[in-house]
Amino acid sequence: MKNIILLVLFSVSFIRPVLSQHLTPIQEAVVRKTMSAQFGDVDKTRIFNLGKDVFCVLGKDTLYNPDGYNYVFKLHHDTIERLDCSLYHGSNHRRFLFTHNGDLCALGGYGFFTTNNNLQVFNPNVKEWLFKPTTGDVPDFINGLSFKIGDDIYNMSNFKSGNNTAPNFFDSTIYKLDLKTMVWERFYQTDYPKTKTVLALYTEYYSLIIGEFQTLIVKPSDFKFLLLDNEVFGFALVTIIDSISHDKIFFNSKGSTYSTKQLYTIDLNATWKKYTDKQKPFKLKPFEKVKPTNGINNWLFISLGLMVVICIGYFLLKKPKTIIIETINDSIQTVLVDEKEIEQEQEAPEFLYTTLLQCEKTFLSCDELDELFGISHLEPDSKKSKRHRFLAELNVNHPGFITKSKDQTDKRRFNYKIVK
């Protein structure tokens, strides 16, 4: 019996870092005192127990990093120890916190009117956060939903605030960072929803975005996502989050006190099982990279250039001056072709045809068509130009396959019908 008790005690002590997802009153008091010493009463209404957004298990240690601050605390039973000596805070609210190869890492975030795309790693030797460089198709800004699978970080639904001085911007691109090579890649998915990020939350096994009207839930272990209306959960404008424990999220109403607060709970495990019919797998499609001009094209341009020079020399000797000027202009216009247009003409329209054939919908809005074409991330003028060219190519190879009509709600826009 004694051996069994010892075994149970050992097991509890071994798994305690994984289960420690709430600060004790003593630990919370230390965190509040640390923040108040630097920022006054800014922390009075702060929510401290937000699951994996603030708690990380690193080896045998449980670390705590409040969102938006560079403080790092180590927790053990009822004790708390500050590990950092940071003085700079506030530049990475809503960052994604994770661990990798024994390091505590933070990705992206918003602060001081800027949405950054930084990857930072906490260095316990210097007691500070250091920047880690990344390459490839690095997102311009990171403020959305992220999750980690093995050595890869997936990031999506990024939102950049215009701070009331410029338009807000939503990026529908899905990014993947390989933590072994520190190289970013870009992907898209035609049925991935556009959900503006109001609040991103992280529980033990789920990552989710609570948007203005809908909530997007991702289960990384299944590599699937689920989109539900906020009404399903009972979210309202007066609802605020109270805490997170494992895969349960607790809410209460604004203005309530600790003695009168009425909590209600969302169990993500139960929600995920209830709506299995609405779950969708991630089917990521890589963005096509621009093909570099090969040696044959280089020799082609050189040969054309030499022919133009010879022609100009010939006409200089044989033609009157006025005719020479017109001929030179015509020759220059023939040779100076936009290199981008040449590369675009080399793209195969059959890829677009196949993509549209695989689409479940037969009626598409302009935005949905841009998603299928993989051009939704472009500026409006660029999207319009590429969309027109793609449709023209499809009409040449597959006449009548796609038609357009005026949007009845907005006569300035078009809807598109696919005739399969």
Helices and strands as residue ranges (DSSP letters): H 2-19, H 25-39, G 40-43, G 51-53, E 55-58, E 61-64, E 73-76, E 79-82, E 96-100, E 103-111, E 114-123, E 128-131, E 135-136, E 145-149, E 152-156, E 158-160, E 169-171, E 174-178, E 183-188, E 199-202, E 207-210, E 214-219, E 224-229, H 230-233, E 239-245, E 248-253, E 264-267, H 268-274, G 276-278, E 280-281, E 285-286, H 295-318, H 321-335, H 339-345, H 350-358, E 363-365, H 366-373, H 380-397, E 402-407, E 410-418
